[in-house]
Amino acid sequence: MEENHYLNPDAIKEQNLQGIIKIKLDSENLDIAENYITEFLLEEQLSSEAYDALREVMELYQYILDDMRDLNDAEIQDLMSSCGQNKEFAHKNPALQDKISLSDKSCYLRFLFF
């Protein structure tokens, strides 16, 4: 086998990190969508049978958004665990050091505020 036929652990970790960043951005967009839905549902000036029917549909969308957020969180956990429990990963990425809590041994890559 040639050298380029092997997996590069650093490249895999970087790809996982980029995936986590994109998923966190997606979760933020889900939060924004849910806020708009909540504002619509709380609108008291709208009142009709059609609005009530639409309210029921929008409430279902809120459940879907919650499920999508849960799936994103699970995917982040999978990506974090596939990086291996390696604190050096954070040290090799100085831009992330403020966003990663190294004190938590059970979760070596906690991305709280992306």
C-alpha positions in Angstrom: 0.0 0.0 0.0 1.1 3.5 -0.7 1.2 6.2 1.9 -1.9 8.0 0.6 -4.0 4.8 1.0 -4.0 5.1 4.8 -6.4 7.1 6.9 -5.0 10.3 8.3 -6.2 10.7 11.9 -5.6 14.4 11.9 -7.6 14.9 8.7 -10.5 12.8 10.2 -10.5 14.9 13.4 -10.5 18.1 11.4 -13.4 16.8 9.2 -15.3 15.9 12.4 -14.7 19.3 13.8 -16.0 21.0 10.6 -19.0 18.7 10.8 -19.7 19.7 14.4 -19.4 23.4 13.4 -21.9 22.9 10.6 -24.3 21.0 12.8 -24.2 23.6 15.5 -25.0 26.3 12.9 -27.9 24.1 11.7 -29.2 23.9 15.3 -29.0 27.7 15.6 -31.1 28.0 12.5 -33.6 25.5 13.9 -33.8 27.7 17.0 -34.5 30.8 14.9 -37.3 28.9 13.0 -38.8 27.7 16.2 -38.8 31.3 17.6 -40.7 32.5 14.6 -43.2 29.7 14.9 -43.6 30.5 18.6 -44.2 34.2 17.9 -46.9 33.2 15.3 -48.6 30.8 17.8 -48.7 33.4 20.5 -50.2 36.1 18.3 -53.5 36.9 20.0 -54.9 39.2 17.4 -55.4 36.3 14.9 -58.5 34.3 15.6 -60.4 32.1 13.2 -61.0 28.5 12.4 -58.4 28.6 9.7 -55.9 30.1 12.1 -56.7 27.4 14.7 -56.1 24.7 12.0 -52.8 26.4 11.1 -51.9 26.6 14.7 -52.2 22.8 15.0 -50.0 22.3 12.0 -47.4 24.7 13.4 -47.4 23.0 16.7 -46.5 19.8 14.9 -43.6 21.6 13.2 -42.3 22.5 16.7 -42.1 18.8 17.5 -40.3 18.1 14.3 -37.8 20.9 15.1 -37.2 19.4 18.6 -36.5 16.0 17.0 -34.2 17.5 14.5 -32.3 19.3 17.2 -32.0 16.0 19.2 -30.7 14.3 16.1 -28.1 17.1 15.7 -27.0 16.6 19.3 -26.6 12.9 18.8 -24.6 13.4 15.6 -22.3 15.8 17.4 -21.8 13.2 20.2 -20.9 10.6 17.5 -18.5 12.9 15.8 -16.9 13.8 19.1 -16.5 10.2 20.1 -14.9 9.3 16.8 -12.2 11.9 17.4 -10.9 9.7 20.1 -10.3 10.9 23.7 -7.4 13.0 22.7 -6.9 16.4 24.5 -4.1 17.2 22.0 -6.8 17.8 19.4 -7.8 20.9 21.2 -4.3 22.1 21.7 -3.6 21.7 17.9 -6.6 24.0 17.2 -5.9 27.2 19.1 -8.9 28.9 17.7 -11.1 26.4 19.5 -9.4 26.6 22.9 -11.9 29.2 24.2 -14.8 27.1 23.0 -13.7 23.7 24.3 -13.8 22.7 28.0 -10.8 20.4 28.7 -11.7 20.1 32.4 -14.6 17.7 31.6 -12.9 14.3 31.3 -16.1 12.6 30.1 -16.6 14.9 27.2 -13.3 16.2 25.9 -14.8 18.4 23.2 -17.7 20.4 24.5 -18.8 22.9 21.9 -21.1 25.2 23.8 -21.1 28.4 21.9 -20.5 28.1 18.2 
